[in-house]
Amino acid sequence: MDTVPGLRALQARKRELLLESELNRQLLRVECANLAFHAGRFQRGYGWAQSAWTWAAPLTGLLLARKQGKAAGVFAKGSLVFAALRAGWKVWTSLRDARTERRPER
């Protein structure tokens, strides 16, 4: 006998919702892992493009500068600045990572 009318139905519904919520959490974890896996695979698959850009951008800038004159000089300078910023970013991130690795745990 129910002490409060409809309490058993509400408790059953609560259990169903908790189970459904846990299933959705598990599904979300699986999907996030799947996205991380595919992002890593994409990065590994197109890593060559990053190194090719490092060499191709300055060469393209130089060729454009020779061919187009003053207007192409902007592209060459922009490419050089981009390459310098990119190198600076790599140095900064490597120093930051090294600093966090050396930090003692508390």
C-alpha positions as CSV (number, residue, x, y, z in Angstrom):
1,M,0.0,0.0,0.0
2,D,1.3,3.5,-0.9
3,T,1.7,6.0,1.9
4,V,1.5,8.7,-0.8
5,P,-0.6,8.0,-3.8
6,G,1.5,7.6,-6.9
7,L,4.8,7.5,-5.0
8,R,5.9,4.1,-6.4
9,A,5.3,5.3,-10.0
10,L,7.4,8.4,-9.3
11,Q,10.2,6.3,-7.8
12,A,10.2,3.9,-10.8
13,R,10.3,6.9,-13.2
14,K,13.2,8.4,-11.2
15,R,15.1,5.1,-11.5
16,E,14.5,5.0,-15.3
17,L,15.6,8.6,-15.7
18,L,18.8,7.9,-13.7
19,L,19.6,4.9,-15.8
20,E,18.9,6.9,-19.0
21,S,21.1,9.7,-17.7
22,E,24.0,7.3,-17.0
23,L,23.7,5.8,-20.5
24,N,23.8,9.2,-22.0
25,R,26.9,10.1,-20.0
26,Q,28.6,6.9,-21.2
27,L,27.6,7.6,-24.7
28,L,29.0,11.1,-24.5
29,R,32.3,9.7,-23.1
30,V,32.5,7.3,-26.1
31,E,31.8,10.0,-28.6
32,C,34.4,12.4,-27.1
33,A,37.0,9.6,-27.2
34,N,36.0,8.9,-30.8
35,L,36.4,12.6,-31.7
36,A,39.8,12.7,-30.0
37,F,40.9,9.6,-31.8
38,H,39.9,11.0,-35.2
39,A,41.5,14.4,-34.5
40,G,44.8,12.7,-33.7
41,R,44.5,10.6,-36.8
42,F,43.8,13.6,-38.9
43,Q,46.8,15.5,-37.4
44,R,49.1,12.5,-38.0
45,G,47.8,12.1,-41.5
46,Y,48.3,15.7,-42.5
47,G,51.5,16.5,-40.4
48,W,53.5,16.5,-43.7
49,A,51.5,19.5,-44.8
50,Q,52.7,21.5,-41.8
51,S,56.3,20.8,-42.6
52,A,55.8,21.4,-46.3
53,W,54.2,24.8,-45.5
54,T,57.2,25.7,-43.4
55,W,59.4,25.4,-46.5
56,A,57.0,26.4,-49.2
57,A,55.7,29.7,-47.8
58,P,59.1,31.5,-47.8
59,L,60.0,30.2,-51.2
60,T,56.6,31.2,-52.6
61,G,57.0,34.6,-51.1
62,L,60.4,35.0,-52.7
63,L,59.1,33.9,-56.1
64,L,56.2,36.3,-55.9
65,A,58.5,39.1,-54.8
66,R,60.7,38.5,-57.8
67,K,57.9,38.2,-60.3
68,Q,55.5,40.9,-59.1
69,G,57.7,43.6,-57.8
70,K,56.6,45.8,-55.0
71,A,53.2,44.3,-54.5
72,A,54.6,40.8,-54.0
73,G,57.0,42.2,-51.4
74,V,54.1,42.4,-49.0
75,F,53.5,38.7,-49.4
76,A,57.2,37.8,-48.8
77,K,57.3,39.9,-45.7
78,G,54.1,38.5,-44.4
79,S,55.3,35.0,-45.0
80,L,58.5,35.8,-43.2
81,V,56.7,37.3,-40.2
82,F,54.3,34.3,-40.2
83,A,57.2,31.9,-40.1
84,A,58.9,33.9,-37.3
85,L,55.7,34.0,-35.2
86,R,55.2,30.3,-35.7
87,A,58.8,29.5,-34.6
88,G,58.3,31.8,-31.6
89,W,55.1,30.0,-30.7
90,K,56.8,26.6,-30.8
91,V,59.6,27.8,-28.5
92,W,57.2,29.4,-26.0
93,T,55.0,26.3,-25.8
94,S,58.0,24.0,-25.4
95,L,59.4,26.2,-22.6
96,R,55.9,26.3,-20.9
97,D,55.6,22.5,-21.1
98,A,59.1,22.0,-19.7
99,R,58.3,24.4,-16.9
100,T,55.1,22.5,-16.0
101,E,57.0,19.1,-16.1
102,R,59.7,20.4,-13.7
103,R,57.1,21.7,-11.2
104,P,57.0,19.5,-8.1
105,E,53.7,18.0,-7.1
106,R,52.0,19.2,-4.0
